[in-house]
Each structure stands twice: as structure tokens, then as C-alpha cells.
Amino acid sequence: MRQYESIWLEIKRVDTGKEVPVRIHASARKRLIQAVKLEKTKEVAPKKQVGMFKRQGPLKIRVEQCARDAAFVVVFFSLTYDASKW
């Protein structure tokens, strides 16, 4: 399993619109967001090329400062909709 694949699988597993929180150091926030987007692309792009594509909506990403430690942030990921579950 790739490093960020487990986060993407959890985003897919939860109900549409429900957020998946990930606590991470503030300096790694940008890397995490890019990596999760890449995991989505790695799954969706090959299916789209062969016509097996049922559309997954864009990722909604929200970032908040962690209440316990100022050096950390909580990144919330959710899918706006997921037609692959239909």
C-alpha cells in the first residue's frame, strides 16, 4: 500500500459529504493535500481511459488550526458526491 493510499480509501469508504480528519504538522499540509489528490487521480484516470468511469465529485478540503498544538493543523477531506456507489 502506498503511503497516502489509506487516507484516500477512508475518504471513499465514508458517506458522501462526511469529513475525514487528518492531523498533521503544519509544514506538511501542502504535501498531504497534493498526495491525496494524486491518489484519487491514480484510481480515476485509468478507469476514465477505458470508459469504466463513474464520476466521483471533487474533493472538498478544509484546514483548521489544531486546538491542542499550534504547530499542527487538521485537514478535513470529503467527496462532494460519489456516483461510483450508485
RODO-2510 file (C-alpha; in nm, 4 decimals, decimal comma):
residues 86
     n   res          X          Y          Z
     1     m     0,0000     0,0000     0,0000
     2     r     0,1291     0,3443    -0,0880
     3     q     0,1876     0,5958     0,1904
     4     y    -0,1262     0,8076     0,1421
     5     e    -0,3493     0,5409    -0,0111
     6     s    -0,5081     0,4571     0,3244
     7     i    -0,6346     0,8153     0,3574
     8     w    -0,7914     0,8035     0,0104
     9     l    -0,9546     0,4669     0,0842
    10     e    -1,1040     0,6079     0,4043
    11     i    -1,2412     0,9116     0,2154
    12     k    -1,4095     0,6739    -0,0322
    13     r    -1,5419     0,4465     0,2424
    14     v    -1,7265     0,7088     0,4485
    15     d    -2,0601     0,8522     0,3388
    16     t    -2,0626     1,1303     0,0828
    17     g    -2,0279     1,4680     0,2492
    18     k    -1,8848     1,3255     0,5721
    19     e    -1,5401     1,4638     0,6506
    20     v    -1,2291     1,2580     0,7226
    21     p    -0,9972     1,4476     0,9612
    22     v    -0,6191     1,4104     0,9342
    23     r    -0,3926     1,5745     1,1936
    24     i    -0,0545     1,6716     1,0524
    25     h     0,2320     1,9138     1,1140
    26     a     0,1623     2,2500     0,9528
    27     s     0,4739     2,2314     0,7342
    28     a     0,3492     1,9081     0,5693
    29     r    -0,0060     2,0296     0,4968
    30     k     0,0561     2,1112     0,1306
    31     r     0,2270     1,7756     0,0672
    32     l    -0,0626     1,5855     0,2241
    33     i    -0,3230     1,7634     0,0106
    34     q    -0,1252     1,7030    -0,3099
    35     a    -0,0671     1,3372    -0,2225
    36     v    -0,4358     1,2662    -0,1554
    37     k    -0,5315     1,4343    -0,4838
    38     l    -0,2712     1,2178    -0,6591
    39     e    -0,4149     0,9013    -0,5026
    40     k    -0,7583     0,9955    -0,6353
    41     t    -0,6121     1,0569    -0,9822
    42     k    -0,4271     0,7235    -0,9804
    43     e    -0,7562     0,5440    -0,9276
    44     v    -0,9841     0,7514    -1,1507
    45     a    -0,7653     0,8176    -1,4585
    46     p    -0,7213     0,4558    -1,5810
    47     k    -1,0940     0,3867    -1,5433
    48     k    -1,1776     0,7015    -1,7376
    49     q    -0,9482     0,5990    -2,0245
    50     v    -1,1241     0,2650    -2,0766
    51     g    -1,4756     0,4007    -2,0342
    52     m    -1,5454     0,2442    -1,6928
    53     f    -1,5721     0,5829    -1,5305
    54     k    -1,8499     0,6595    -1,2878
    55     r    -1,7797     1,0074    -1,1691
    56     q    -1,6555     1,0924    -0,8231
    57     g    -1,7039     1,4539    -0,7301
    58     p    -1,4256     1,6905    -0,6411
    59     l    -1,2614     1,6732    -0,3027
    60     k    -1,3680     1,9322    -0,0511
    61     i    -1,0694     2,0278     0,1596
    62     r    -1,0860     2,2349     0,4756
    63     v    -0,7941     2,3219     0,7039
    64     e    -0,8199     2,4258     1,0690
    65     q    -0,5603     2,5006     1,3336
    66     c    -0,5244     2,2199     1,5886
    67     a    -0,6652     2,3208     1,9268
    68     r    -0,4073     2,1235     2,1267
    69     d    -0,0849     2,2240     1,9496
    70     a    -0,0166     2,5352     1,7408
    71     a     0,2405     2,3514     1,5257
    72     f    -0,0236     2,1137     1,3892
    73     v    -0,3286     2,1537     1,1659
    74     v    -0,6282     1,9313     1,0981
    75     v    -0,7079     1,8786     0,7306
    76     f    -1,0640     1,7645     0,6569
    77     f    -1,1312     1,5772     0,3310
    78     s    -1,4702     1,4851     0,1861
    79     l    -1,6215     1,3947    -0,1505
    80     t    -1,8997     1,6216    -0,2730
    81     y    -2,0672     1,3186    -0,4371
    82     d    -1,9706     0,9695    -0,5462
    83     a    -2,1521     0,8187    -0,8436
    84     s    -1,9407     0,5023    -0,8234
    85     k    -2,1537     0,3905    -0,5245
    86     w    -2,4755     0,4112    -0,7269
***
